[in-house]
Amino acid sequence: MLHLAQFFLYLPFKILYPTKVIGKKNLPKGSCIIASNHTSNLDAVVFALNTWEKKYYLAKKELFKKKFNAFFLKKFGAIKIDRQTSDVSAIKNSLKVLKNGKKLVIFPEGTRVNNENMELGQVKQGVSMFAIKAKTQIVPMFLYRRPKMFRRNKIFIGKPFSLDEFYDKRLDNETLSQATLIVEEKMNELREFALNSLTMKK
């Protein structure tokens, strides 16, 4: 159903939300976590419609309240998560996705951040925890700005990296904090690269 939706929705969305994806070649084959900044509820939809391979997305449980929304979200690969608790079901489902060789998209800020300079909010530990447990690569992603109708936008995909130095360590708060700092650094490096490349073209 996803590819059918992509086929019919790609052109309308391309007209309404013209978006160019830069760095698609950086997406590895098989399992990885895509760690992206978060600007709006349309982020996942725009990304899904501009890349063909099915990916899975951690999505807040509030988006699933309406049955109609819940049906399509699940078809698009959304995994419901309760952000107020340690959601064991969401954790298990996410790890299953990664261990099955699929791609998982996470917005590690945990909420939408859309400030003038597109600065990252606080990066939470979920990305590093999943990457270490599943022993998979992380791919940073940067959405240049919030999707807005008829405004050109760009999505930058960075080079994959791993947290393999933490694979054999105990996953306590100190370890996850150190690993998360690396994730934050890589995401900020991509942000700076994207903003600099856009400035040079002006």
Biotite code that builds the C-alpha atoms (Angstrom):
import biotite.structure as struc

atoms = struc.array([
    struc.Atom([0.000, 0.000, 0.000], chain_id="A", res_id=1, res_name="MET", atom_name="CA", element="C"),
    struc.Atom([2.872, 2.380, 0.700], chain_id="A", res_id=2, res_name="LEU", atom_name="CA", element="C"),
    struc.Atom([4.238, 2.232, -2.832], chain_id="A", res_id=3, res_name="HIS", atom_name="CA", element="C"),
    struc.Atom([0.722, 2.694, -4.233], chain_id="A", res_id=4, res_name="LEU", atom_name="CA", element="C"),
    struc.Atom([0.327, 5.812, -2.099], chain_id="A", res_id=5, res_name="ALA", atom_name="CA", element="C"),
    struc.Atom([3.748, 7.018, -3.186], chain_id="A", res_id=6, res_name="GLN", atom_name="CA", element="C"),
    struc.Atom([2.771, 6.552, -6.835], chain_id="A", res_id=7, res_name="PHE", atom_name="CA", element="C"),
    struc.Atom([-0.416, 8.605, -6.552], chain_id="A", res_id=8, res_name="PHE", atom_name="CA", element="C"),
    struc.Atom([0.749, 11.200, -4.026], chain_id="A", res_id=9, res_name="LEU", atom_name="CA", element="C"),
    struc.Atom([4.268, 11.884, -5.272], chain_id="A", res_id=10, res_name="TYR", atom_name="CA", element="C"),
    struc.Atom([3.358, 14.383, -7.990], chain_id="A", res_id=11, res_name="LEU", atom_name="CA", element="C"),
    struc.Atom([0.738, 16.336, -5.975], chain_id="A", res_id=12, res_name="PRO", atom_name="CA", element="C"),
    struc.Atom([3.124, 16.582, -3.011], chain_id="A", res_id=13, res_name="PHE", atom_name="CA", element="C"),
    struc.Atom([6.008, 17.526, -5.303], chain_id="A", res_id=14, res_name="LYS", atom_name="CA", element="C"),
    struc.Atom([3.928, 20.444, -6.542], chain_id="A", res_id=15, res_name="ILE", atom_name="CA", element="C"),
    struc.Atom([2.602, 21.441, -3.115], chain_id="A", res_id=16, res_name="LEU", atom_name="CA", element="C"),
    struc.Atom([5.832, 20.811, -1.191], chain_id="A", res_id=17, res_name="TYR", atom_name="CA", element="C"),
    struc.Atom([8.714, 20.954, -3.706], chain_id="A", res_id=18, res_name="PRO", atom_name="CA", element="C"),
    struc.Atom([11.569, 19.183, -1.958], chain_id="A", res_id=19, res_name="THR", atom_name="CA", element="C"),
    struc.Atom([15.012, 18.091, -3.132], chain_id="A", res_id=20, res_name="LYS", atom_name="CA", element="C"),
    struc.Atom([16.816, 15.294, -1.301], chain_id="A", res_id=21, res_name="VAL", atom_name="CA", element="C"),
    struc.Atom([20.592, 15.697, -1.276], chain_id="A", res_id=22, res_name="ILE", atom_name="CA", element="C"),
    struc.Atom([22.808, 12.735, -0.367], chain_id="A", res_id=23, res_name="GLY", atom_name="CA", element="C"),
    struc.Atom([20.498, 9.789, -1.074], chain_id="A", res_id=24, res_name="LYS", atom_name="CA", element="C"),
    struc.Atom([23.595, 7.753, -1.932], chain_id="A", res_id=25, res_name="LYS", atom_name="CA", element="C"),
    struc.Atom([24.608, 7.967, 1.733], chain_id="A", res_id=26, res_name="ASN", atom_name="CA", element="C"),
    struc.Atom([21.728, 5.713, 2.738], chain_id="A", res_id=27, res_name="LEU", atom_name="CA", element="C"),
    struc.Atom([23.222, 2.233, 3.213], chain_id="A", res_id=28, res_name="PRO", atom_name="CA", element="C"),
    struc.Atom([21.540, -0.943, 2.118], chain_id="A", res_id=29, res_name="LYS", atom_name="CA", element="C"),
    struc.Atom([19.714, -2.714, 4.909], chain_id="A", res_id=30, res_name="GLY", atom_name="CA", element="C"),
    struc.Atom([19.402, -1.638, 8.503], chain_id="A", res_id=31, res_name="SER", atom_name="CA", element="C"),
    struc.Atom([20.171, 1.851, 9.799], chain_id="A", res_id=32, res_name="CYS", atom_name="CA", element="C"),
    struc.Atom([18.741, 4.572, 12.005], chain_id="A", res_id=33, res_name="ILE", atom_name="CA", element="C"),
    struc.Atom([18.040, 7.890, 10.326], chain_id="A", res_id=34, res_name="ILE", atom_name="CA", element="C"),
    struc.Atom([18.347, 10.655, 12.933], chain_id="A", res_id=35, res_name="ALA", atom_name="CA", element="C"),
    struc.Atom([16.678, 13.881, 11.826], chain_id="A", res_id=36, res_name="SER", atom_name="CA", element="C"),
    struc.Atom([15.754, 17.267, 13.171], chain_id="A", res_id=37, res_name="ASN", atom_name="CA", element="C"),
    struc.Atom([12.002, 17.792, 13.481], chain_id="A", res_id=38, res_name="HIS", atom_name="CA", element="C"),
    struc.Atom([10.144, 20.813, 12.090], chain_id="A", res_id=39, res_name="THR", atom_name="CA", element="C"),
    struc.Atom([6.532, 19.673, 11.564], chain_id="A", res_id=40, res_name="SER", atom_name="CA", element="C"),
    struc.Atom([4.148, 16.711, 11.455], chain_id="A", res_id=41, res_name="ASN", atom_name="CA", element="C"),
    struc.Atom([4.706, 16.640, 7.679], chain_id="A", res_id=42, res_name="LEU", atom_name="CA", element="C"),
    struc.Atom([8.413, 15.820, 7.956], chain_id="A", res_id=43, res_name="ASP", atom_name="CA", element="C"),
    struc.Atom([7.959, 12.053, 7.777], chain_id="A", res_id=44, res_name="ALA", atom_name="CA", element="C"),
    struc.Atom([5.399, 12.267, 4.956], chain_id="A", res_id=45, res_name="VAL", atom_name="CA", element="C"),
    struc.Atom([7.594, 14.499, 2.796], chain_id="A", res_id=46, res_name="VAL", atom_name="CA", element="C"),
    struc.Atom([10.606, 12.258, 3.359], chain_id="A", res_id=47, res_name="PHE", atom_name="CA", element="C"),
    struc.Atom([8.635, 9.067, 2.674], chain_id="A", res_id=48, res_name="ALA", atom_name="CA", element="C"),
    struc.Atom([7.271, 10.448, -0.613], chain_id="A", res_id=49, res_name="LEU", atom_name="CA", element="C"),
    struc.Atom([10.696, 11.573, -1.802], chain_id="A", res_id=50, res_name="ASN", atom_name="CA", element="C"),
    struc.Atom([12.421, 8.223, -1.185], chain_id="A", res_id=51, res_name="THR", atom_name="CA", element="C"),
    struc.Atom([11.037, 4.944, -2.494], chain_id="A", res_id=52, res_name="TRP", atom_name="CA", element="C"),
    struc.Atom([12.230, 2.361, 0.058], chain_id="A", res_id=53, res_name="GLU", atom_name="CA", element="C"),
    struc.Atom([9.857, 1.774, 2.957], chain_id="A", res_id=54, res_name="LYS", atom_name="CA", element="C"),
    struc.Atom([11.071, 3.125, 6.247], chain_id="A", res_id=55, res_name="LYS", atom_name="CA", element="C"),
    struc.Atom([9.646, 2.985, 9.755], chain_id="A", res_id=56, res_name="TYR", atom_name="CA", element="C"),
    struc.Atom([9.027, 5.995, 11.957], chain_id="A", res_id=57, res_name="TYR", atom_name="CA", element="C"),
    struc.Atom([8.642, 6.505, 15.676], chain_id="A", res_id=58, res_name="LEU", atom_name="CA", element="C"),
    struc.Atom([5.487, 8.613, 16.052], chain_id="A", res_id=59, res_name="ALA", atom_name="CA", element="C"),
    struc.Atom([3.852, 10.027, 19.171], chain_id="A", res_id=60, res_name="LYS", atom_name="CA", element="C"),
    struc.Atom([0.738, 8.164, 20.295], chain_id="A", res_id=61, res_name="LYS", atom_name="CA", element="C"),
    struc.Atom([-1.392, 11.324, 20.011], chain_id="A", res_id=62, res_name="GLU", atom_name="CA", element="C"),
    struc.Atom([-1.284, 11.010, 16.219], chain_id="A", res_id=63, res_name="LEU", atom_name="CA", element="C"),
    struc.Atom([-3.069, 7.636, 16.437], chain_id="A", res_id=64, res_name="PHE", atom_name="CA", element="C"),
    struc.Atom([-6.186, 8.842, 18.262], chain_id="A", res_id=65, res_name="LYS", atom_name="CA", element="C"),
    struc.Atom([-8.359, 8.841, 15.146], chain_id="A", res_id=66, res_name="LYS", atom_name="CA", element="C"),
    struc.Atom([-8.831, 5.410, 13.573], chain_id="A", res_id=67, res_name="LYS", atom_name="CA", element="C"),
    struc.Atom([-8.501, 6.812, 10.039], chain_id="A", res_id=68, res_name="PHE", atom_name="CA", element="C"),
    struc.Atom([-5.137, 8.414, 10.877], chain_id="A", res_id=69, res_name="ASN", atom_name="CA", element="C"),
    struc.Atom([-3.963, 5.321, 12.749], chain_id="A", res_id=70, res_name="ALA", atom_name="CA", element="C"),
    struc.Atom([-4.705, 3.075, 9.755], chain_id="A", res_id=71, res_name="PHE", atom_name="CA", element="C"),
    struc.Atom([-2.636, 5.123, 7.306], chain_id="A", res_id=72, res_name="PHE", atom_name="CA", element="C"),
    struc.Atom([0.138, 5.815, 9.781], chain_id="A", res_id=73, res_name="LEU", atom_name="CA", element="C"),
    struc.Atom([0.666, 2.107, 10.326], chain_id="A", res_id=74, res_name="LYS", atom_name="CA", element="C"),
    struc.Atom([0.654, 1.463, 6.553], chain_id="A", res_id=75, res_name="LYS", atom_name="CA", element="C"),
    struc.Atom([3.345, 4.124, 6.194], chain_id="A", res_id=76, res_name="PHE", atom_name="CA", element="C"),
    struc.Atom([5.459, 2.372, 8.825], chain_id="A", res_id=77, res_name="GLY", atom_name="CA", element="C"),
    struc.Atom([4.675, 4.467, 11.896], chain_id="A", res_id=78, res_name="ALA", atom_name="CA", element="C"),
    struc.Atom([5.428, 2.891, 15.277], chain_id="A", res_id=79, res_name="ILE", atom_name="CA", element="C"),
    struc.Atom([3.344, 4.338, 18.099], chain_id="A", res_id=80, res_name="LYS", atom_name="CA", element="C"),
    struc.Atom([5.293, 5.517, 21.118], chain_id="A", res_id=81, res_name="ILE", atom_name="CA", element="C"),
    struc.Atom([4.212, 6.981, 24.425], chain_id="A", res_id=82, res_name="ASP", atom_name="CA", element="C"),
    struc.Atom([6.757, 9.741, 25.078], chain_id="A", res_id=83, res_name="ARG", atom_name="CA", element="C"),
    struc.Atom([5.750, 10.071, 28.722], chain_id="A", res_id=84, res_name="GLN", atom_name="CA", element="C"),
    struc.Atom([6.836, 6.567, 29.727], chain_id="A", res_id=85, res_name="THR", atom_name="CA", element="C"),
    struc.Atom([9.426, 3.950, 28.931], chain_id="A", res_id=86, res_name="SER", atom_name="CA", element="C"),
    struc.Atom([7.340, 2.367, 26.164], chain_id="A", res_id=87, res_name="ASP", atom_name="CA", element="C"),
    struc.Atom([8.518, -1.262, 26.111], chain_id="A", res_id=88, res_name="VAL", atom_name="CA", element="C"),
    struc.Atom([6.293, -2.191, 23.171], chain_id="A", res_id=89, res_name="SER", atom_name="CA", element="C"),
    struc.Atom([7.682, 0.633, 21.008], chain_id="A", res_id=90, res_name="ALA", atom_name="CA", element="C"),
    struc.Atom([11.235, -0.313, 21.955], chain_id="A", res_id=91, res_name="ILE", atom_name="CA", element="C"),
    struc.Atom([10.694, -3.972, 21.035], chain_id="A", res_id=92, res_name="LYS", atom_name="CA", element="C"),
    struc.Atom([8.996, -3.074, 17.729], chain_id="A", res_id=93, res_name="ASN", atom_name="CA", element="C"),
    struc.Atom([11.785, -0.662, 16.818], chain_id="A", res_id=94, res_name="SER", atom_name="CA", element="C"),
    struc.Atom([14.526, -3.178, 17.557], chain_id="A", res_id=95, res_name="LEU", atom_name="CA", element="C"),
    struc.Atom([12.641, -5.780, 15.539], chain_id="A", res_id=96, res_name="LYS", atom_name="CA", element="C"),
    struc.Atom([12.559, -3.406, 12.556], chain_id="A", res_id=97, res_name="VAL", atom_name="CA", element="C"),
    struc.Atom([16.325, -2.873, 12.761], chain_id="A", res_id=98, res_name="LEU", atom_name="CA", element="C"),
    struc.Atom([17.164, -6.544, 13.283], chain_id="A", res_id=99, res_name="LYS", atom_name="CA", element="C"),
    struc.Atom([15.036, -7.359, 10.212], chain_id="A", res_id=100, res_name="ASN", atom_name="CA", element="C"),
    struc.Atom([17.309, -5.166, 8.111], chain_id="A", res_id=101, res_name="GLY", atom_name="CA", element="C"),
    struc.Atom([14.922, -2.214, 7.802], chain_id="A", res_id=102, res_name="LYS", atom_name="CA", element="C"),
    struc.Atom([15.423, 1.514, 8.302], chain_id="A", res_id=103, res_name="LYS", atom_name="CA", element="C"),
    struc.Atom([14.090, 3.376, 11.326], chain_id="A", res_id=104, res_name="LEU", atom_name="CA", element="C"),
    struc.Atom([13.606, 7.159, 11.297], chain_id="A", res_id=105, res_name="VAL", atom_name="CA", element="C"),
    struc.Atom([13.818, 8.902, 14.665], chain_id="A", res_id=106, res_name="ILE", atom_name="CA", element="C"),
    struc.Atom([13.453, 12.580, 15.522], chain_id="A", res_id=107, res_name="PHE", atom_name="CA", element="C"),
    struc.Atom([15.723, 12.593, 18.600], chain_id="A", res_id=108, res_name="PRO", atom_name="CA", element="C"),
    struc.Atom([14.706, 16.064, 19.757], chain_id="A", res_id=109, res_name="GLU", atom_name="CA", element="C"),
    struc.Atom([11.442, 14.401, 20.746], chain_id="A", res_id=110, res_name="GLY", atom_name="CA", element="C"),
    struc.Atom([9.316, 17.335, 19.644], chain_id="A", res_id=111, res_name="THR", atom_name="CA", element="C"),
    struc.Atom([9.099, 19.866, 16.837], chain_id="A", res_id=112, res_name="ARG", atom_name="CA", element="C"),
    struc.Atom([11.739, 22.605, 16.831], chain_id="A", res_id=113, res_name="VAL", atom_name="CA", element="C"),
    struc.Atom([11.468, 25.353, 14.233], chain_id="A", res_id=114, res_name="ASN", atom_name="CA", element="C"),
    struc.Atom([13.612, 28.301, 15.284], chain_id="A", res_id=115, res_name="ASN", atom_name="CA", element="C"),
    struc.Atom([15.044, 30.916, 12.962], chain_id="A", res_id=116, res_name="GLU", atom_name="CA", element="C"),
    struc.Atom([18.534, 29.397, 12.786], chain_id="A", res_id=117, res_name="ASN", atom_name="CA", element="C"),
    struc.Atom([17.297, 25.787, 12.593], chain_id="A", res_id=118, res_name="MET", atom_name="CA", element="C"),
    struc.Atom([19.308, 24.950, 15.698], chain_id="A", res_id=119, res_name="GLU", atom_name="CA", element="C"),
    struc.Atom([18.830, 21.506, 17.207], chain_id="A", res_id=120, res_name="LEU", atom_name="CA", element="C"),
    struc.Atom([16.891, 21.092, 20.401], chain_id="A", res_id=121, res_name="GLY", atom_name="CA", element="C"),
    struc.Atom([18.067, 18.700, 23.091], chain_id="A", res_id=122, res_name="GLN", atom_name="CA", element="C"),
    struc.Atom([19.000, 15.351, 21.547], chain_id="A", res_id=123, res_name="VAL", atom_name="CA", element="C"),
    struc.Atom([17.594, 12.517, 23.619], chain_id="A", res_id=124, res_name="LYS", atom_name="CA", element="C"),
    struc.Atom([19.198, 9.110, 24.182], chain_id="A", res_id=125, res_name="GLN", atom_name="CA", element="C"),
    struc.Atom([16.836, 6.962, 22.098], chain_id="A", res_id=126, res_name="GLY", atom_name="CA", element="C"),
    struc.Atom([18.942, 6.975, 18.920], chain_id="A", res_id=127, res_name="VAL", atom_name="CA", element="C"),
    struc.Atom([22.128, 5.906, 20.680], chain_id="A", res_id=128, res_name="SER", atom_name="CA", element="C"),
    struc.Atom([20.295, 3.258, 22.712], chain_id="A", res_id=129, res_name="MET", atom_name="CA", element="C"),
    struc.Atom([18.701, 1.665, 19.614], chain_id="A", res_id=130, res_name="PHE", atom_name="CA", element="C"),
    struc.Atom([21.923, 1.891, 17.583], chain_id="A", res_id=131, res_name="ALA", atom_name="CA", element="C"),
    struc.Atom([23.990, 0.197, 20.289], chain_id="A", res_id=132, res_name="ILE", atom_name="CA", element="C"),
    struc.Atom([21.428, -2.502, 21.054], chain_id="A", res_id=133, res_name="LYS", atom_name="CA", element="C"),
    struc.Atom([20.867, -3.321, 17.364], chain_id="A", res_id=134, res_name="ALA", atom_name="CA", element="C"),
    struc.Atom([24.533, -2.739, 16.428], chain_id="A", res_id=135, res_name="LYS", atom_name="CA", element="C"),
    struc.Atom([23.506, -0.695, 13.429], chain_id="A", res_id=136, res_name="THR", atom_name="CA", element="C"),
    struc.Atom([24.677, 2.469, 11.688], chain_id="A", res_id=137, res_name="GLN", atom_name="CA", element="C"),
    struc.Atom([23.233, 5.939, 12.187], chain_id="A", res_id=138, res_name="ILE", atom_name="CA", element="C"),
    struc.Atom([22.596, 8.303, 9.282], chain_id="A", res_id=139, res_name="VAL", atom_name="CA", element="C"),
    struc.Atom([22.139, 11.988, 10.189], chain_id="A", res_id=140, res_name="PRO", atom_name="CA", element="C"),
    struc.Atom([19.480, 13.915, 8.277], chain_id="A", res_id=141, res_name="MET", atom_name="CA", element="C"),
    struc.Atom([18.700, 17.633, 8.198], chain_id="A", res_id=142, res_name="PHE", atom_name="CA", element="C"),
    struc.Atom([15.495, 19.266, 6.992], chain_id="A", res_id=143, res_name="LEU", atom_name="CA", element="C"),
    struc.Atom([16.405, 22.784, 5.950], chain_id="A", res_id=144, res_name="TYR", atom_name="CA", element="C"),
    struc.Atom([13.100, 24.282, 7.097], chain_id="A", res_id=145, res_name="ARG", atom_name="CA", element="C"),
    struc.Atom([9.498, 23.465, 7.927], chain_id="A", res_id=146, res_name="ARG", atom_name="CA", element="C"),
    struc.Atom([7.523, 22.171, 4.915], chain_id="A", res_id=147, res_name="PRO", atom_name="CA", element="C"),
    struc.Atom([5.332, 24.965, 3.587], chain_id="A", res_id=148, res_name="LYS", atom_name="CA", element="C"),
    struc.Atom([3.084, 24.878, 0.528], chain_id="A", res_id=149, res_name="MET", atom_name="CA", element="C"),
    struc.Atom([4.761, 26.009, -2.700], chain_id="A", res_id=150, res_name="PHE", atom_name="CA", element="C"),
    struc.Atom([8.039, 26.833, -0.917], chain_id="A", res_id=151, res_name="ARG", atom_name="CA", element="C"),
    struc.Atom([11.115, 25.004, -2.127], chain_id="A", res_id=152, res_name="ARG", atom_name="CA", element="C"),
    struc.Atom([12.862, 22.955, 0.517], chain_id="A", res_id=153, res_name="ASN", atom_name="CA", element="C"),
    struc.Atom([15.829, 20.627, 0.848], chain_id="A", res_id=154, res_name="LYS", atom_name="CA", element="C"),
    struc.Atom([16.588, 17.516, 2.851], chain_id="A", res_id=155, res_name="ILE", atom_name="CA", element="C"),
    struc.Atom([20.254, 16.695, 3.456], chain_id="A", res_id=156, res_name="PHE", atom_name="CA", element="C"),
    struc.Atom([21.354, 13.130, 4.210], chain_id="A", res_id=157, res_name="ILE", atom_name="CA", element="C"),
    struc.Atom([24.778, 12.737, 5.779], chain_id="A", res_id=158, res_name="GLY", atom_name="CA", element="C"),
    struc.Atom([27.268, 9.892, 5.804], chain_id="A", res_id=159, res_name="LYS", atom_name="CA", element="C"),
    struc.Atom([26.577, 6.934, 8.106], chain_id="A", res_id=160, res_name="PRO", atom_name="CA", element="C"),
    struc.Atom([28.542, 6.407, 11.281], chain_id="A", res_id=161, res_name="PHE", atom_name="CA", element="C"),
    struc.Atom([28.493, 3.804, 14.050], chain_id="A", res_id=162, res_name="SER", atom_name="CA", element="C"),
    struc.Atom([28.786, 3.748, 17.823], chain_id="A", res_id=163, res_name="LEU", atom_name="CA", element="C"),
    struc.Atom([30.722, 0.496, 17.797], chain_id="A", res_id=164, res_name="ASP", atom_name="CA", element="C"),
    struc.Atom([33.041, 1.677, 20.580], chain_id="A", res_id=165, res_name="GLU", atom_name="CA", element="C"),
    struc.Atom([30.035, 1.296, 22.912], chain_id="A", res_id=166, res_name="PHE", atom_name="CA", element="C"),
    struc.Atom([28.794, -2.115, 21.729], chain_id="A", res_id=167, res_name="TYR", atom_name="CA", element="C"),
    struc.Atom([30.403, -4.081, 24.552], chain_id="A", res_id=168, res_name="ASP", atom_name="CA", element="C"),
    struc.Atom([29.796, -1.539, 27.288], chain_id="A", res_id=169, res_name="LYS", atom_name="CA", element="C"),
    struc.Atom([27.060, -1.571, 29.882], chain_id="A", res_id=170, res_name="ARG", atom_name="CA", element="C"),
    struc.Atom([24.178, 0.631, 28.734], chain_id="A", res_id=171, res_name="LEU", atom_name="CA", element="C"),
    struc.Atom([24.012, 2.877, 31.763], chain_id="A", res_id=172, res_name="ASP", atom_name="CA", element="C"),
    struc.Atom([23.284, 6.596, 31.739], chain_id="A", res_id=173, res_name="ASN", atom_name="CA", element="C"),
    struc.Atom([26.961, 7.548, 31.432], chain_id="A", res_id=174, res_name="GLU", atom_name="CA", element="C"),
    struc.Atom([27.482, 5.362, 28.367], chain_id="A", res_id=175, res_name="THR", atom_name="CA", element="C"),
    struc.Atom([24.305, 6.597, 26.687], chain_id="A", res_id=176, res_name="LEU", atom_name="CA", element="C"),
    struc.Atom([25.197, 10.215, 27.473], chain_id="A", res_id=177, res_name="SER", atom_name="CA", element="C"),
    struc.Atom([28.622, 9.828, 25.850], chain_id="A", res_id=178, res_name="GLN", atom_name="CA", element="C"),
    struc.Atom([27.125, 8.103, 22.804], chain_id="A", res_id=179, res_name="ALA", atom_name="CA", element="C"),
    struc.Atom([24.395, 10.718, 22.480], chain_id="A", res_id=180, res_name="THR", atom_name="CA", element="C"),
    struc.Atom([26.996, 13.495, 22.414], chain_id="A", res_id=181, res_name="LEU", atom_name="CA", element="C"),
    struc.Atom([28.458, 11.862, 19.306], chain_id="A", res_id=182, res_name="ILE", atom_name="CA", element="C"),
    struc.Atom([25.020, 11.684, 17.691], chain_id="A", res_id=183, res_name="VAL", atom_name="CA", element="C"),
    struc.Atom([24.443, 15.358, 18.483], chain_id="A", res_id=184, res_name="GLU", atom_name="CA", element="C"),
    struc.Atom([27.851, 16.322, 17.068], chain_id="A", res_id=185, res_name="GLU", atom_name="CA", element="C"),
    struc.Atom([27.207, 14.441, 13.816], chain_id="A", res_id=186, res_name="LYS", atom_name="CA", element="C"),
    struc.Atom([23.767, 16.013, 13.423], chain_id="A", res_id=187, res_name="MET", atom_name="CA", element="C"),
    struc.Atom([25.184, 19.478, 14.046], chain_id="A", res_id=188, res_name="ASN", atom_name="CA", element="C"),
    struc.Atom([28.021, 18.867, 11.582], chain_id="A", res_id=189, res_name="GLU", atom_name="CA", element="C"),
    struc.Atom([25.462, 18.056, 8.898], chain_id="A", res_id=190, res_name="LEU", atom_name="CA", element="C"),
    struc.Atom([23.391, 21.121, 9.841], chain_id="A", res_id=191, res_name="ARG", atom_name="CA", element="C"),
    struc.Atom([26.440, 23.371, 9.493], chain_id="A", res_id=192, res_name="GLU", atom_name="CA", element="C"),
    struc.Atom([27.394, 21.768, 6.173], chain_id="A", res_id=193, res_name="PHE", atom_name="CA", element="C"),
    struc.Atom([23.856, 22.238, 4.843], chain_id="A", res_id=194, res_name="ALA", atom_name="CA", element="C"),
    struc.Atom([23.562, 25.862, 5.931], chain_id="A", res_id=195, res_name="LEU", atom_name="CA", element="C"),
    struc.Atom([27.025, 26.693, 4.612], chain_id="A", res_id=196, res_name="ASN", atom_name="CA", element="C"),
    struc.Atom([26.347, 25.088, 1.234], chain_id="A", res_id=197, res_name="SER", atom_name="CA", element="C"),
    struc.Atom([23.053, 26.960, 0.931], chain_id="A", res_id=198, res_name="LEU", atom_name="CA", element="C"),
    struc.Atom([24.734, 30.261, 1.866], chain_id="A", res_id=199, res_name="THR", atom_name="CA", element="C"),
    struc.Atom([27.443, 29.772, -0.781], chain_id="A", res_id=200, res_name="MET", atom_name="CA", element="C"),
    struc.Atom([24.805, 29.299, -3.484], chain_id="A", res_id=201, res_name="LYS", atom_name="CA", element="C"),
    struc.Atom([23.075, 32.588, -2.708], chain_id="A", res_id=202, res_name="LYS", atom_name="CA", element="C"),
])
